[in-house]
Amino acid sequence: MSGPNLYVVSARKPDSVSHVLRANFTAPSHINVIVSKTTHLEIYVLESAANGSKEKYLRLVLDAPIYGRIATLGKCRMPNRSQDTLVISTERHRFMVISYNASQLRLETEIVDDISELLASPTDNPHIGLVLPDGEFAAFHNYRGSLKVIEIAKHCTGSKPHKKTSRDLRRPMVPINFRLEEHYVLSLAFMEAPPGVDAKPLLAVLYQDHRSSRHLKIYTANFVSGRLQEFKGLGAQNLDYGANMLIPIPRASGSGVIVISEQNITAVTPKGNKSITIRPTIMKCWDRFDPEGTRYLLGDYEGKLYALILIMANDAVVDVRLEDLGQVTQASAVAYLDAGYVYVGSHFGDSQLVQLSTQPNERYEYVDIKMEFENLAPIIDFCVVDIEKQGQSQVVAACGGNKDGSLRVIRNGIGIEVLGTLNDVPDLNGIWALKPSFDAPLDDTLVLSFISETKLIGKDEDGDLGPIDDADAGDFILDQTTLACANVIGDQTVQVCGFDTHLVPDRRVVNDPSPKVVPTGINLLASLSRSRLSTWTPPRNARIHHASINPQQIVLAMSGGFVVYLEVHQGALQQVSEIELEHEVSCINISPLQSVSPLRSDYCLVGLWTDMTVRLLELPSLKEFDKQITEQDMIPRSVLLVTMGGIDFAMAALGDGHLHTFQLHPTSRRFCERKSLSLGSRSISLSTFASQGSTCVFAASDRPTVMHMSNGKILYSPVNLKEVTHMCPFHYDEDALALVTGGALKIGLVEAIQKLHVKKIPLGETVRRIVHNENAGAFGILTLRTVRDQESEEEEEKGFVRILDDRTYEGLDEHALEPFENPQSIHLVNFGSQQFMCVGTAYVLPQEEDPAKGRILVFAITESRRLRLITETQVHGCVYCLSAVGGRLLAGVNSKVQTFALELKDDGATWSLTWKATHHGNIIVYALAVRGDFVLVGDLMKSVKVLQYNSQDDTLTKLAQDHDSVWITGLEAVDDDLYVAAEHNQNLVAFQKISEAVSESERDRLKQCGWFHVGQGINRIRRGALTTNLVDQEHPIGKPVLIYCTVTGGLGVIASVDDKTYGILSDVQENMRLIVRGVGELRHDQWRATADMRGPERPSTGFLDGDLIEQYLDLTREHKEAVIKGTRSTGDGPQHESKRMKKLDVTVEELVHIVEEMTRLH
């Protein structure tokens, strides 16, 4: 029995912001924002806009993955240094001090240590990390009754960050362990001693006692004896029950601490306490405005930003004021930067860069939003849909919460924002854009080629596009099809037509009685006047079949297999060479390679009929330089020479939708590194365009695709249009594209080229569940809206069932639930020939610890797309999950799995939901998944079991069960015998049903066959894929099977991999663990090992870490070879063999190809 062979990779990193701080980290003069996003650090720099205005923006400098969940983040300034250093700890009790090496543009580890305590009890609250104001000590509260203090200044020596050896980093540190009497600590803060007091640091402790009362106690910390001594004269007893945050007051403002509560704010100082009452709210974060400590920023859970001001007189706080600055995202962390700019990080909504102003805006607020940073957290639920029926799935996710709740449409591809459409253009077989001069920045004309004519479209007086009259077309040939058209040097335009004679009347004379007879081939025109400068006619009455133009050269493919090469001069065309090939030419290209020259090419690329070859011809001789056979039975239909990412490529697209790409060797210039994949099922037309300064390739076909480079590899992104036959760049006011699709010409803007595109649909409430009803063209969603009573300030949650149009996302109808009724689950069920939307709820009553009752409601969506409640039934508990099996509704109700049938009553008009079967023996049925007649049950405490539904007698029978205690949060089947579950410790677990086992006891047991630590809480796992099938058709090695979403806004893909590839990538993973060093010297194998409170770590098994493996593409050639050979270096020394590494039986090129194929799975 083979293992699960699963490949886990992040499609999107977590977005949730837990910590933010301002620092001078990357340079002494830089104002940096350090953003902690669960498992990675983002480092930004605040810069002024290039247009000379006072506007500022944030530029991302570095995105560093961390092999751990960031628990605390702080900063300090080491002696003799001009840059700040970061102090970080993880949830698995690893502590590190990180600096930035500006010369190497990387992070350096100054200190790393383990701060875990084997016999201590972990705290119930989040970890607390503190750094003394002078940066000498860092303190961590991770365990009850314990404060661990580490002296960091003496370990960070030197005036600049420098690389330390592994031996230096492994030297144990001797911490100072303070014992805390307070076991339930809510907040800690180091304070500066008041003026006139010995300058030992003070420690403020906000805690809750055994009676649930909250108090503030101040201690003097003695770092020599390791003891805390209570500091008399400061402190407070019996604080407000909602007290949850401490803010230290600097010595410049008299020292002390501010206690933030839900209903009041108290400044505790040596000269007395000052308190104010505030509107009930929960403050989530704070930062200081000024070094004196008289002004502070506060952010609350409702998304309000406040200014807290201490009014000083005679070095004492005489008053406290709280001013409402305005509405922002729901803040989880804030940082004041400079010149009124504030970074607001969020868990529930998009993070923001805002600017504070002294005057209110039109909303009577003092906050202006300058930038927004996309945040999907938390992703509560999602569904995978293909609205356009293009074979391109997209994820529609329920994201955020409360006022920032939204739907996010996530797709792997490029979006085209259509600006205008010209309908009814059948038989359009070519488009080109022209400029009024060669160096003009914008295009002003579109050339449209039809079967037997050519038309021009240009700007009118109002700047709108419209047809150009024949009288204004100059000497353009309009009564023939155009094969190619382009601007060339000398402010000239080249038009290539098939050879024929045609009548050219004088357009200045109405009904010209004596038109001229003119042979056609190449028409050289003045760009501005469109007057003819020269012509070229093919010899031997040959007909031109294909043509390609660049700024200085023209190549023609003519009947009889002839290829002609011409050069463009001022007012003239010069034929340079001609060659006869043994077969007819099917396509031709002479695009310049940007690595050589932007104006001309040294090569011509042609595709041939009959022998199905692609040939590289030298210019000017047209001699064959190299050739490759594409496929035996398919003709090349489009070829292209292009430079992307500094690499020269030759591409050949075939008539069946396959694409072959070759690199041109940097020195020999011959074809190398051939790759093949399928982009569609019909002929492809290749062309280039620019996006954000980078060259991209557009593959027009039945499944249009954009190719672009990232980290030295080609990425393939589908386009959100059904079918595109032709495309050309059209710089009309903006960098747009002109596309022929569905018998229409569309002008559109290209979205930013990136891996995943996200569209936001704000809803202003929490979306708990989502389902897609394809028949009705609607999404069904369950939402919760929090409503606050204006008089009593009491909050109430109201639940709704809503349906939205699946294209416009406009609300179609809603159904309000009863008071205290909380929507929990939703599923589409087919009963007979009809489809119904079933909703499960729970009544969440204040006096009940667990829900004792709920409802199952069954809705029909009418032809007018309205909700109609056709029946309902009460159940004894919460309906945590719903599914369907064998024409029955399947429900997880508290500890029971139940089936229901929807049946027509005797009157033939009304429906009833009838209970049919129940399975007992669970604690909480939290997740259900169905495969055929197998029902997978995920229990909140009792792991996974497999039931079988028998439709003959409506029964549920247990087949197999895992007897371990695993708390399941998500569950889905890979196949009949392999299942993947997510559990509450952020782990993935693979289960295998041993169907072929001989003994019954073996068949009854689910085997845990794989473990993998994701590091993010997983809310949902569903079947589906984010990409179309773009893997190598000759050697498919993997298939995306499952998608999962996380609490912190991440999306991941789980793919199944064949045995051979799994073996290779497993060895690659092991070797890369020793070559790719994690930030803070954190070990990858320890990071991916699963751990919980019940026992030791288990190494990751059965899953491959795609995030690590795909970093292979970013390695230098030397390190790529080291992974293959199984060698490593110590420090900057030479490579040597390692007993812990394996030698791989593949080449670098073969491994690059394998890893690139894996990247296309997501």
N, C-alpha and C positions, 0 to 999 in steps of 0.2 A: 504494500500500500504506500503510494507516494505521498509526499507532504502537500500542503495546500498550494505552494508555489504562487504566492500573492505578492504583488508589487504595489506599495503605498506611496503616493506622491501628492504634494500640495499643489492644487490648482490655483489657490489664492492663500496668501499668508494671512494670519490673524490681524484684524484691524483695531480691536479694542485697545484703548489707551488706559493704562493703569497708573503710570507715573510720567511727569513732565518736569524738567528743570532747565533753567537758563544757565549757561556756562560759557566761558572763554576756553573752548576745548580744542578746536582745530588750529587756532592761531590766537596770539594775544589780543589782536584787534577784532577778532570775529565774535559776533554775538550768536551763539549757537543755541538751538533748541534740541534737547536730548529727549526723545520720546520712547517710552517703553511700551512695546506691544506684545506682551505675553512671552513670546519665544524669539523675538528679535528687537534690536535697537535701531531706531532711525535717527540720524543726526542731520539737522538742517542748519543753514546759516542764513541770517537775516540780511538781505541786501537791498540796495536802492534800485529803483527801476531805471532802465537804460535810457529812457526818454528825458532824463534830467529833472523829472518831477520829484516831489517829496514822498511819493508813494513807495512803500517797501513790500517785499515779498520774501517767501521762504524758498530756498533752493536745497534740494536733497543732496547731501554730500556723501553719505555712507549709509548702507542698510546692512547690518551685521547680524547673522543668525547666532543665537545663543543655544547651546546644548543644555537647556534647562528653562524652567518657568521663572521669570524675573519676579522676585518677591519684594525687594526693596531697591531703591536707586537714590544715591546721594552724590555729592561732589565735595572736593576739598582742594586747597591750593598748597602744594608742597613747598617747603622752604627753598628759596633760591630759584623758583620757577615762575614763569610768566603765564603759564597755561594751567587750566583746571584739570583735575584727575577725577575719574568716576569711581564710585564705591558701589558695588553691586553684590547682592546676595540672591540665591535661588531658593525655591521652595524645598529642594532637597538638601538645603543647608550647606551649599558651597558659597564661599565668599571670595571676591576678587577685587583688585584695584587695577583699573584700566586707564592707560594714557594713549594719546594720539601721536604717532610718529609722522610728522608732516613731510619729511623727506621720502619716506617709503609709502605714504598715503595709506597707512594701516593702523590697527589697534595693537598696542603692546601691553602685555600682562606684567604688572609690577609685583603684585602679590596674589597668591591664591592659597586658600586653606579650607579645611573642613571644619565647620562650626557646629556639627551635630553632637548630641549628648545621648549616649546609649540608654541610660537609665531614667532619663527625664521624660516628663509627660508633655506632649505638644500643646501649645496654647490653642484655645478655641477660636481666637480672633486672628486676623491676618498678621503676618510677621511685621515687626517694627524695626526699622533700621535708622540709626541716627549717626551724624558726624558732628563732632565738636566744632564750634565756630572757627577755631584756629587750625582745624584739620589734623590735629595730632592723634586723636583717637576716634575709632568707630565702634558703635555699640549695637548689639542685636538682641531683640527679645523674641525668641522663637519657642521657648518652653516656659511652662508655668513656674513662677517663683525664681526665674533666672534672667540675668542680664549679662551677656558675654561682651567684654570690651577688649578690643585689639588695638595695640599701638601701631599705627601704620606709618607715621612720619619717618621713623628710623629705618624702615625697610625700603623706602622710596628715596634712594640717594641719587645725587647728580642733579645738574641744572637742566638736563634734558631727558626725555624718555629714551630708554635704550632697551635693546633686546636682552632678555635674561635667559640663561641656560636652564634646562629642565632640572639640573641639580640644584641651582639656586632656588627655583620655585618649589622644590620638594622639601626644602628645609622647614621643619616644623616651627610654628609660632607658639608662643606661650601667652594664652589669653588671660585676662583678669575676669574672674567669675564673681559677680555680685549676686547675693541672694535677696530676692524681693519678698517681703511679707505679703504683698498683694498678689493673689493668684489670678484674679480676673481683671487684667489690665486693659483699659480701653484706648489709652493714648499716652505717649511719653514725649518729653521734650527736654533737651539740654538748654539751660538758661545761663546767661552771664550773671555773675554775682552783682548785687546792688552796689552802688557807689559807696566807698568807705568800708566795704567788707572784703575779707581775704578772697583773692581771685580764684579760689577753687571752683570748678564747675558745679552747678546745681542741676539736679535732676528732678523734673516735675512729673508726677505720676497721677494720672486720672484712672480711678479704678471703681469697681462695683463690689460691695461686700455681700455676705451671705443673705442679707435681707433685701437685696436688690437696690440698696441706696448707693448713691454715687458720691465720691469724695475726691478731693485734691490734696496730695501730700507732696512736700518738697524735701529733697534730701541733698546733703553735701556728699559728693563722690570722692573718696580717697583712693587714688589709683595705686598707692603704695601698699596699703594694708588690704585693699580689696573689700572695703566695708562702706556701707551707706549709713550716714548719720542724719537724723531728721533735722531740718533747718527750721528753727522756731521763728515765728513772726510772719510766715507765709503759709498759705494753704486755705482750704475751704471745706466745710462739712455739709452733707445733705444738699448737694447740688440738684438742679433740675434733673428729672429722670432721663431726659433726652440728651444730657451732656455727653459728647462723644469726641471732642477735638480740642487739642491744646495748641496755642500759638505763642512762642516765646517773644517777649518784648526785649529789645536790645538795651544795653546799659545806657546808651545815649538818651533813651526815653525813660530812664529810671529803673529799668529791669522789671521783671515780673512775668506773668503769663496770662493769656486771654483764654477763657473757657467758653467754648461755643456749645450751646444747647439748642433744643428744638424751639424753645419759647423765649429764651433770653440769652444775652451775651454779657459776660462778666470779666472785667479787667482786674486781676488779682496782683496788687503791687505792694511794695514795702510801706507805702504811705497810705494804704487803705484800698478797699475794693470799690469798684464802680460798675453798676449793672444797669442794663436797659432791657425792656421787654420788646420782643419782635413778633411779627406775624408768624404763626406756627409753620415751620419748615424744617427740612433736614439739610444742613450744610454738608457738602461732600468734599470740598477741597479749599485750599487757600494758598496765597503767595503774598509776598511783601512788595509794596510799591517802592519805598524809599529806604535807604540804609539806616535812617534814624529810627524807623519802626513806628511811625505815627499813622501810616496809611496801609491798608491791606485789601487784597481782593478776596472775595468769597464767592463760591458757586454752589447753588443748591440743587436738589434732585428734580426740581421742576424746570430747570434751565434758565434761572435768573442769575444775573451777575450783580454783585453788590460791592460797594466801597465801604469798608469799615475804617472809621477815622477816630483816632484818639486825640482829644482836645487837651493840650498840655498848658500848665501854668505853674511856675516855680518848680520845674522839674517833677511835677506830679500830674497824674491823669485826673482831670476834673470832670470830664464828660466823655461819653462814647456815643458815636453816631453811626447809623447804618443807612446808606443811600442806595436806592435801587437804580442801577445803571441801565438795565434793559434786558431783553430776552436774547439768549444765545442757545447753543445746543446744551443738552443735559451734561453738565461738566462732571468728569471724574478726576480731572487734574487741570490746574491752570499755572501759567508762568508769565510774569510780566517781563517784557523784553526790553523795549526802548521806545522813546518818542510816542508813548501811548499805545504801542502795539502789544497785544496779549495773545498767547496761544492757549486755546481752550480745547483740551483733550476730552474725549467722551467714550463711554462704553455703549450708550444707547442710541447715539446719532453721529452724524458726520462731525469730525473735529474741525475747528475753525481758527483762522487768524483774524482777529478783530482789532479795531483801533478805537480807543476811547477819545471822546471829544468833550470840549468844555461847554458846547452848545447842543441843545436837543435837536434831533432830526425830525422828519415829518411824523414819526411814530412817537414823538416825545420821549425818545430814548437817547442815551449817550454812547451807544455802541453802533459801529458800522462794521459789517462783515466784509473782509477783504479777500479771503481765500477760504475754500472748504476742502477738506481732505476726506475722501470717501471712507466710510466705515459701515460694514455690513452687520456688525455685532449688535445684539446676539442674533444668529440665524436660528429661529425657533422651529421652522418647518420649511419644506420646499417641495415642488413637483417638477418633473422633467417633461417638457412638451415640445412638439414640433408643429408650431402654428402654421407655418408656410408650406408644410409638406415637402420640404426640400431634402429631407434626410439629415437636417442639421438641428440637433436638439439644443434647447436652452433651458436654463434653470430659472424658475420664478420662485423667489424665496420670500418668506415672511421675516422681516428684519426689524431691528431696533425695538423701541418700546415707548409707551406713553405718547407724548406729543411728537416724538421723533420716529414713531412707528411708520413703516413703509413696506411696500413691495419693491423688490429689486429684480429686474430682468437681467440675467447674467448669461452671456453667450460667448462662445469662443469664435471670434470672427471680426470682420470689419463692417461697420455701418456706413451707409451712404445717406446723408441728409439731402433729400431731393429739393432743389430750389425751383425747378420749373420743368415742364413736360411738353413736348410737341408730339401729339398723337397722330395716328394714321400715317405712318411712314413705312408701309410694307416694302419688302424687297430692298431695304437699305443694306448695302453690302460694304460700306466703308465710310469712315469719318476722319477728318483731319482738322486741326486748328491752325490758323495762320495769324501772324502779327503784321502790323503795318510796316515794320522794319525789322532787321535781323536782331538788333539789340533792344527792341521795345520790351518793356516789362510785362505788358498784358497782350492777350490775344484779342482780336476784334472780329474774326471771321471763322465760321465753320464751313467746311466743304463736305457736302453729303453726296455720296456716290450711289446711284441706283443701277438697275440692270442696263438701261439704255440711255441714261442721262445723268447730269451732275447739277446740283443746286447749291447756291451759296446762301448762308444766313449770317447776318451781321447786326451791329448795334444801330438802332435808330436814333433820332434826335434826343429822345428821353433816356437813352442808355439801355433800352430794352432790346431783346433779340427779335429780329424779324427777317423775312425773306428779302434778298437783294434782287432788285429788278435786273433784267437782262441788259438794259442800257447802262447800268452801273457795274456790270460784271467785267467790263473791258474785253480783253482778248481771251478770257477763260473759255475753254472748250466745254460747252454745256450739253451738247447733244450726244455725248458718249459717256460711258462709264469711266470713272477715274480709278486707276490702280494704286497710285501713290501721289501725295502732295505734301510739300514742306517748304519752309523758309530756308534759304541758303545764303552764303556769304554775299556781300555786295548789295544787300537790301533787295534780293531777288527771290522769286518763288518758282519752284519747279512743279509742273503738273505732268504726270505720266498717264497716257491713255493707251488702249489697245489700238493697233494699226488699222486705219481705215481712212478713206477720203470723206470729207464732209464739207457742206456748204456753209460759208461764213458770211452772213450779210453784214453790211455796214449798219451798226445799231443806232447810228446817229440819223439814219434815213429811214423814214417810215415806209414799210413794205418795199425794201430795196429790190429793184427789178433785176439787178445783176450781181448776185452774190458770188464770192470767189470760191474756187475749189481748192481746199488746203489738205495736204496729207498730214496725218497726226502720228505721234509717237511721244516725243518729249516736247513740252511747251514751256519755254523759259520766259517769265514775265517780270516786270518791275513790280515790286510788292505794293507800293502805294498807289500807283496809277493803274495797275493791272494791264499795262500795255505790253504787247509781245516784243521781246528782245531777240529771241532766236528760237529755232526749232531743230529737232533731230528726228530723222525718219529711219526706221529699221531697214537694213538691206534685205534683198531677196524676197521682198513682200512678206517677210516674217511677221508673225503676230506676237505682241508682247503679252505674256501670261502673268508675270509677277514682277514687281519692282521694289527697290528699297533705296532710300535717300538719306544721306547725312549732310551736314553743312557744306561739304566740299566734294562729295562723291555720289555717283549713282551706279547701281548695278541692275541689269535687266535680265530676266529669264524669258527666253523666246522659244517659239515652236522649233522643233527639231533638236532640242537639247542644247541650244546655243546660250551662252552667257556673255553679256557685253558689259564692259567696265568703262565709264565715262567720268571725266572730271569737270567741275563747274568753274568757269572763269567769268570775269566781268563781261556780261553781255554775250557770252558764247559758251557752247558745249563742245568738249573735245573727247572723241572716242580714243581710248588709250589701248585697249586690248580686247580680244575676243577668244573664246574657247568653245569647242564642241564637246559636250559630255556624251557618254554612251547611252544615257537615258534622259527622258524628259525631266525637267526640274519641277518639283511640286511646291517649293517655297524657297525664299531667299531673304538674307538680311545682311546689312552692312553697318549696323550701329557701332559707333565708336566705343572703344573700351576706355573708360575714364582714367584707368591707371596709366594709359599711354598718351591719349590726346582726346579732348572733348570735341574736336572738329572733324577728325578723319580717322579712318581705320586702316590697319595693315592686313586685315583679313576679311574674307567674305564667307558667310556660312550658307550652305545650300542643302536642301533635302531633295532626294531623287525618288522618282517612281521606279517600279520594277524591282530594283535590288534593295529598296527600303533603307538606303544609307543616308547618313549625314556627313557632309564633307566640308573640310576647312580649306579654302582656296587662298593662296597668297596674292597680295596686291603689290604692284600693278599687273603681274604676269598672269594671274588667274591659274597658276599651276596648283595641282592638288598637293596639300601639305599634310593632311591627315584625314582619316575617315573612320566611321564607326557604323556598324549595322544596328539599326534600332530593333525591329522585330521582323519576322519572316513574312507576315501577312498583313501588315498595317503600314500605311503610307504616312510619312511626316507631312503635317499640314501647316505647321508654323515653326519657324526657327528664330533664335534671338541670341545675339552677343550682348552681354551686360556685365558691368562691374558692380558688385554689391559688397559692402563691408571690406573693400580693398581687395577682393578676390574676383578674378575674371572667370566668367561662366559662359558655356555654350549650352543652350537649351533647345530641345526638339520636342514638340507636341504632336501627338499622333491623332489619327481620325477617330480612335475609340476612347479618347479621354485620358490616355496614358501620357505621362511626361517623363522624359529622360533629361537628366542634368549631368553635365561634365564640367570639371574644372579644367582651365587651360594652365598647364604647368608653368610656373613663373619663369623658368629659363628655357626649356625646350619648346614651350607653347603648344604642346600636343595634348590631346584629350587624356584626362586622367580622372580617377575617383568618380566613376559612373554610378548614378543612382536612378532608380525607377520607381514611380508610384502612380496611382490612379487619382485623377482629380475629378472625374466625371465619367459619363458614358458616351459623350459626343465629341466632335472635333473641337480643338482648342485654338484660340488666337492669342498670341503673346504680344504684349506691349509694355512699355515702361512709363512710370510717372514718379514724381518726387513727393515725399511726405516728410515734413520737419527736417529738410536738408538731406534726407537719405533717399537713395534710389530703390524703388520697389518695382516688382513685376506683377502686372495684372494678367491673369489667365481667364479670358472670356470663354465661357462654355455653359453647359446646362447646370453646372454647379460652380459659378464664378469664384475665383480664389485669388487672394493677394499673397505674393511671396515677398518676404523681407528678411533681413539679416539681424540676428541677435547673438552676441557672444560667439561669433564665428560660425554660426550654423543658420541654415535657411529654415524659417518658420512659415507655415502655410495656414492662412487665415481665411475661412470662407466669408463671402460677402452676402449681405442681407437682401439680395435680389434673386428672383427665381432663375432667370436665364439671361445672360448677356452675350451677344454675338460680336460686338465691336466696342472698343473703348479708345479714347484718346485724351491726354491731358488738355484742359481748357482753362487757361489763366484769365478768367473773366471776372475782374474785380478781386476775386480770391482764387486760391489754388483749387480749382474745381476739376471735375471729370465730366466728359460727355460720354454717355453710354447708350447703346442701342439694346433695348430689352422689351420683349412682348409687343413688338410692332410700334414702339414709341421711342422717341429720343428724350433722354432725361439728362438734366444738368444737376450735378450734386456735389456736395462737399464730403470729403473722406474724414471719418473720425480719426483720432490719434491712433497710430499703429501701436497696438499693445496686445498682450496675450488674451486677456479677458476684458470684455466691455460690459459695463454695468449701467442700466437705466433705472432711475429712481422714480417711483410713483408714491408721493407722500400721502399718507392717510390720516396722520394725526392721532392714531390710537394703536394699541398693541394688537398685532395680528398673530393669533395663536396657531391656527391651522389653515391649510390651503389644499384645494383639490381642483383639477381641471375637468370640466364637462365638455368634451369635444362635440357632442351632438348639439348642445345648446350654444356653443361658442362662448362659453362663460367660465370664469373662475368662481368657485365657491370658497369663501373665507369665513373664519370665525374670529371675532374681534372683541377686545375689552377696552372700554373707554372709562377713564377715571373722571368723575364729576365731583367738584367741591361745592358744598353748600356755602353761599356767600355770607349767611348769617352765623351759622354754627361752626363754620370752618371744617365740618365733617366731610370726609371723602367717601364716595360710594363708587363701586365698579359696576358697570352695566355691560351685559353681554349681548352680542348681535350675531345673526347669521346674515351674510351679505353675498350678493352675486355681482360680478363685474364683467364687462365686455372683455373678451380675451385679446382684443386688438387695441382698443382705445383706453381700456381700464376705467371707463366711466361706470359709475354705480347704476345698476339696473333695478335692484329691489333689495329690501332688507326685512328681517324679522327680528323683533326685539324679544329677548328672553325675559323670564320672570325675575323679580328681585332676588338677589343672592344666588342666582343661577349662573354658573361659570361654564362657558363652552370648553370642551375638552378634546373632542375628536370628530373627524369627518371622513366619510368614505362614499364613493359611488358604488351602487349595487344594482346589478341587472336582475330584476324579477320578471321572468318570462321574456317578453319582447320589449319591455320598458325599462328605462334607467331612472333610478331615484337617487337622491342625495340624502344620506343618513347622517345625523348629528347626535353625538353623545355629550351629555352634560353632567354636572354635579351641583348640588346645592351646598354652598360653602357658608355655613351658619356660624356666627360668632361663638355660640356656646358649644359647638362640636369640634373635637380635635381632628376627627376624620369624617369625611362626608358619609352620611348614612343613606342618602337617596339621590337619585338622578333621573334623567329622562333620556329616551331615545326618540328623536323626532325624525320623521320621514317626509321629505319635501319632493314635490315634482316641479320641474321648471316648465312653464307653459310655453306655447308657441310664441306668445308676445314677450317671452323671457321675464316672467314674473314668478315669484316663489308661491307655491300652494302647499300648505301643510295638509297632507292627506291622512296621516295617523300619527299617534304617539303612544308610548307606553312608559310607565314608571318602573324603575329598577331599584334594587336595594344596594345602592352604593354609587361610586363614581365610575363613569364610563371612560376609562383611561385611553382605550384604543378601540378602533373598529377596523374590520376587514371583511372579506367575502370569500366563501368557499362553497362550491357545489350549488350555486343558486341560493345560498343562505347568507344572512347577515351574521357576521362573527363579531362578538363583543367581549372585551375584557372589562369585567365589572368587579372592582375590588379584587377578591381572591379567586373569582370564578371566570371560566371561559364558557360563553353561552352562544348558542345559535338561535336565530329567529327566522321565521318565514313570513313574508308579506303576502297576504291572501285576500282575495275579494270576498266580501260577505255575500250572503244569499241575495241581497238586492241588486248585486252586479254593479253597484256604483260606489260603494264605500269600501275602504281597505282596513285591515287589522294586522297588527304585528304580533305574531304568535310565537311563544317560546317553544323550542324543540328539544334542545339537548344542553347539558351542563357538564363541565369537567371541573372537579375540585382539586384541592391539594396544593394550592399556591399561597403566597403571601400577598403580593400585589402584582396583578397582571399589567405590566407597564408597556409592553410592546408585542405586536403580533405581526407575523409575516406568513404568507401562503405561497406554496409552490405545488401546483396540482392539487392532490387531496391531502398533502402534508400541511399541518399547521404548526408553525414555530411559535413557541410561547417564551417571551422574555420576562422573567420575574424580577422585581425590584431587589429581591434578596436571594432567591433560590435558583439563580442561573437560568439555564435554557432547557426546555424539554420539547420533544417532537410528538405531536398528536396526529392521528390519521382520521379523516372524516369519511364515514361510510354513508353514502347517499341513499342506500337501500333502506336502512333502518334509522337514519338520522342520529347517528351516534358518533362520539369522539372517543378514540382509544389511544392510550399512551403507547408509543413505540420505543422511545429512548429518552434518557434524561441525564444531565450532568449533575452529579451529587455534590459538587463543590458549592460554596457560598460565593456567588458572583452577582453584584448588583448591576443589572442590565438597564441601559438607557436607550439602546437602539439595536435593531436586529434585521438581518436580511439573508436570503439564501443565494449562494453562488451557483450551486447545482443541487441535484436531489440529495446528495450526501454531504455537502460542504456548506457550512454556515458561518457568517461573520457577525459578531456582536460587539457592541461598545459597552463598557462598564464605567462606573462612576469615578474611578481613579484615572481617567483619561487614557485607558488602554483599549486596544482592539484584541479580541480573542477569537480564534478560529476553532470551530467545533466540527468533528467528523462523525457521521453515523456509519457504523461498521456493518453495512448490510450483508456482506459476504461472510461474516463471522459464523463459525460452526455452532458455538454454544449460545444458548439463549441469553445467558448473563452478559455476554459480550455484545450481543445485538441490542440489549436493553440499555447499554451505556453509551452516552455521548462522550467522545474522546476530545479533550482539549489538545489540539495539534499545532497551535500557533499563538504567539503572544507578541505584541508590539505596543510600545508606549508612544502615543501621539502627542501628549503634552497639552491637549485641549479637550475640554468636555464636549462629547459628541451628542447632539440632540436627535439626529435622524440619519438613517442609512436607507437609500433607495437604489433600485436598479436603474441604470442609465449610463450615458456617456456624454461628455462635453464636446467631443470631436466627431467629425465624419471619418469614414474609414480611409485615412491617408497613409496607412502603413505600407511598407514595401510589399508589393503584390507577389514578388517572387519568393520572399522569405518572411512571411508573417510570423512574428515571434510573440505577440501578446495581444490581449483583447481587454478593453476597459469593461468592467462589469458593474461596479457599484460607485455611487457618489455619496459622500457624507458631508454634513454641515456641523459647525461647532458653535459653542457659546460665545467664543471670542471673535467670530466673524470669518473663520477660515472655511475653505472648501477643499476637499480632498477627493482623489480618485483611487479606487482599488481595482487593479487589473490582474487577470490571470496570465501566467507566463508558462511557456513550454519548458519541459524538463532541462533541455540542453542550455537554453538561455538562462534559466534560473541558476544552473550550476556555474555558468560563467560570471553572471552578475553577483552571485554570492561571494565568489573569490575577489571580484573587483571591490565589493563593499568592505571585505576584511582588509584588503591592502590599503584602501583609501582611508580607513580609520586611523592608520598609522602615518599617513602622508599629509592629510588635510587636518591641520590642528585647529581645534575649536577655540573661540574666544575664552580667555581665562583658563586655558589648558583643560577645559572640561572635556571628558572623554565621551565619544559618540556611543560606544557600547554600553556605558552606564546610563546614558540619556535614554536610549531606546529600550533598556531593560524595564520590565514591568515590576511595580512594587505597590504594596498596600500595607495597611496596618497589621495584617495577620502574619506576615512572614518576610523572609529575605527576598531580595530581588531575583527575578528569573530572567535570564538573557533572552533577547529577542530571537524568536524562532518562527520559521514558516513565512515570514514577511520580509521583503526587501525594502530598504529605505531609498526611494527614488530621489528624495531631496539631496542625499549624499552622493548617490551614484551619478546623477546628472551634473554634478560639479566637475566630473571628469572632463567635460567639454571645455571648461574654463581653465584647465591646467595648462602650464607651459609644455612644450614638446618634451622637455627633459623629465618632467614629473609624470607625463603620460607614459613614457617608456619605463619609468620606475615602477608604476603600477603594474605594467605588463611583466616586467622582469622580477618583481618581488624584491626590490632593493629600496633602501632609504638612506638618508644621511643624518648625521647628528650635528645640529647647528649648521654651519656653512661648510662642513667637511665633505669629502667625496662620498659617492654612493657606495653602499656595501649591502651584501645579502643579509636578510633578516630571517631568523628561524620562525618568526610569527607570521611571515608573509608567504604567499604562494606564487609560483611562477605560472603565468597563464599561457595557454596554447593558442593565442590569437595575436594578430598584429595590431599596431595602434590604429591603422585605418579600419580594420574590421571591428574593433571595439568602438571606435567613434561612430561607425555606421549603426551598430546595435543600440548604443545609447541614444543616438538621434531618433531612431525608430521609437524608442520608449518615450521620448519627449513628445512625440506626436500623439500619444495616447491621452494627453490632457491639454 
